Amino acid sequence: MNSPQKTLFYLLDAILENSKKLTIKKTNDTPIPGITTFEIIAPSELLGQIIGKEGKIIKSIRTLMTSSYPQQKFNIQVKDETDPSSHT
């Protein structure tokens, strides 16, 4: 994998049947320097697959990202594309 964003998309592509509906945005405007924020914007029908029961899938994705890039810190947020208030 070349970049954390490509790695994140690869992981989500392996989990979801239709990952073409996903958008992954990278932002660096976090209040704490050195943390990269990724926003996964997906339709509401895919949110359950991304989050998983009790958040197990998204927690595993965060763990894999941290293991793959130990020199970086990540904040991964999942947002519903149909909710305009969740977009920045």
N, C-alpha and C positions, 0 to 999 in steps of 0.2 A: 504494500500500500504506500502511496506517495504522500498523502496528507491525511490528517485526522478527519476532514470532511468526507473524503473518499472512503475512508475506513468505516465511518458511521453509515454512509449510504450503502456500502457493501453488506454490513450487518443487517440493516433494515430490509434490504432487497432479499436476503436469505430468509427472513422471517415472514414477509408479506407476499401475498400472491400478486398484488398489483401495486408495485412500488412507484409506478409512473405518476401516481397522484400525489406523491410526496414532494415537499419543498423543504430543503434544509438551508437555513440562513446562518451565517457565521457573523457574530458581532463581538466587538472588543470593548464595548462601552459598559463594562461592569464596574461597580464601585471599588472593587478590589483589583489592583493591577496584577497581571500575570494569569488571570483566569479568562479562558476563551468560552464564550457562550454560543451554543448551537441551539437554534429553534427548529424543531421538527414540526412543520405545519402539514396537517393531514386531514382528510375528511373524517367526519364523526364515526363512520362505519369502520375505519381502520384504527381508531384510537385504542379500542380495547385490545387489539392484537399487539399494538406497540407497548402498551402499559402492562398488560397481563394481569393475572389474578394477584391481588395484593401488591401490585407493582413489581413482580418478580422479573419480568422481561426487561423493563427499563432499567432496573437495578443491575441486571446482568450486563446490559449494554454499557452502562456507566463503568462497571468493573472492567470489562474488556477494553474500553477506551483508555482507562487509567493504566492498565497493564501494558497496552500497546505503546503508549506514549508516556512513560513515567516522568519525563522532564516537564510535562505540561499538566495544567489543571483545567478541568472542564466543568461547565455547568450546562446540562442538557435539559431543555424544556420542551414539553409536548403541548402543542396548541391545536385547537379545532379551527379549520379553515373557514367554517361557516359562522364563526363568532368574530365579528369585526372588532370587538373590544379587546381581543387577545393579541391583535397585531400591533406592532410598534412601528 
